[in-house]
Amino acid sequence: MDVKRYVICCRCSFFSVYEDGERFYPVCKTKLLQVCPGCGRPIFNPYGRFCPYCGKGYRK
């Protein structure tokens, strides 16, 4: 089974499936969050507001 990783815009909560090289969301001009800012684990649930491993919030 192929597990999808996601990127999230911290400003508007836009998310998409991670593609190598994707760094910024062009609408908000915001850097996309690729991993949890607390523990560095990949984001597997784009609907979550917090990391299930360390509890750190994904959005500002």
N, C-alpha and C positions, 0 to 999 in steps of 0.2 A: 504494500500500500504506500502510495506517494503522499507524504505529509506536506501540506502547503505552508509556506512562511509568508508573513504579511509585512507591509510597511504602513505606518500611520502618520498622518499630518497632525502634529500636536496642537495646531491652531484651530482647524475646522473639523477634525475627526475623519477626514477622508481616509479611506484605506484601499489598498490594492494588493494583489498577489506580488510578492517580491520578485523583481527581475534584476539580474546583475547589472550594476551600473546606475540604477535609478537612485538619485540622491535627494532631489528637491521636487516639491509639488508646485507646478507652474502657476496655478491659480493663486495660491497664497504666498508664493515665493518663500516657503518654509522648508527647512530640511526635514526629510522624512525619517521617522524613527524606525530603525531596522531591528534593534534589539532592546531589551529592557534597560533603562538607564540605571537601574539599581544593581542588577546581578549579571547583565550581559547575555541573558538567554534569548533565543529567537522568539518572536511574537507568533503564536500559533492561532490565537483567537482574536480577530480584529474587533469583535464586539465587546470584549472585556475592557474595563477602564483601569484595571490594576493587574500587575503581574501575579499569577497564581503561585509563584515560587517565593518571591520576596515581599510582595505587597506594595511595591512602588507604583505610583500612578503613571500612566502612559501620556496623559494629556496635561497641558498647562492650565 
